[in-house]
Amino acid sequence: MCLRQPDRRYAEAIQDLQKLTGKTYTSINVVGGGCQDKYLNQMAANATGLPVYAGPIEGTAIGNLLVQMIRAGEFDSLQAARDAIRESFDIQEIRPM
């Protein structure tokens, strides 16, 4: 068994996701309690070369609420709901160093 450094695992995970989905990812979003770990978020940014957007802390609950609001017609699109999150919560941007 070959153990890899945790930061290398981030880079490998992004590469694997890109291969599986055929998409190119330009950032990483971290929500929930883990978004408060500045060292981990910086390590992820450095390892992948991508900016990390950390927050909101209650991402799961907020996402659930926004899905219900989209369904109820409060937002006309997923993008509108995402914009509301950015305007309503403190999202930290961590750039690779």
Beta strands, then each sheet from edge to edge (+ up, - down):
strand 1: 28-30
strand 2: 52-54
strand 3: 92-94
sheet 1: 1+ 2+ 3-
end
